[in-house]
C-alpha cells in the first residue's frame, strides 16, 4: 500500500460512509450528495451526527446553498470535514458561520502490519475488562460518550442517538461495532469500529476524565487492534488529534494527510 493520496482517499471514503450510515439509522432520507460534497442529516440537533464531507474545493456559494442554508433552516448544528489537499478559504468560511476546529491527522495501514500490545499495566490487571458492547449496554455507552459535552446541548443529543440505536435490530447496524473498558465493573472507556467496503475505521476513543492517566485508553486501543487483526478487511483508517499520533504510530499506522474540521452552530 502506497501512503499517498490513495491512502488518504481510504480515510475520506470511510468517513463519508460512516457519516451516511449513522445518520441513516436515525433518518431514512439522511444523505444527499453532489460533486465534491456529501451532506448527512440525522434529524438530531447534533454536530456529531449531522456531517458534511468535502473532497474538493468549491465556490463558497455551493457550500452555502447545499449545506449551510440547509442546516440553518432547520436550526441544526453540523460538522464539516474537509478532506481535499487544497484548503478552503478561511475568510469565506467565517462569513458562512463556520468556526474552525483543530485539524485531525488522517492515518491508515494495512491490517497485516499492525501489532497489538496485550499487556496491561500492573495496576489494571484483574480490574479492567475489555469487551464488545451489546444492545443492553448501548445506552450506558452513550452516556459515557456524552460526558465529553457535559453541560452542552450536544450531550443529550448523543445520549438520544444511542437510546434510539439500542432499539435498532443488530443486523441493521452490523457495520458499527462498539467496545468498552470496564474498571471494577464501571464503564469508563469506549471506542468504535466502522466497516466500510474497503476499510475498517477506528473512531471515538474516549476515557472518562476521572480515570485518565492509568493506561486504560491505551489498553482499549490495543484491544481493538486485536479485533482488527481478526477481521477480513485489508486496510484500517483513523482520524486522530495531532498530539495523539504516537499510540497509532506504535501499532503500525502511518500519517497520510490532514483533515480540516469546521463546526456550525445556529
Secondary structure, DSSP 8 states (H G I E B T S, - for coil): ---SHHHHHHHHHHHHHHHHHHHHHH-TT-EEEETTEEEE--SSS-TTTSEEEESS---HHHHIIIIIHHHHHTT--EEEEE-SSS---HHHHHHTTEEEEEEEEEEEEEGGG--------GGGTTTEEEEE--GGGHHHHHHHHHGGGTTSHHHHHHHHHHHHHTTS-GGGGTTEEEEEEEETTEEEEEEEEEE-SS-EEEEEEEE-GGGTTSSHHHHHHHHHHHHHHTSS-SEEEEEEEGGGHHHHHHHT-EEEEEEEEEEE--
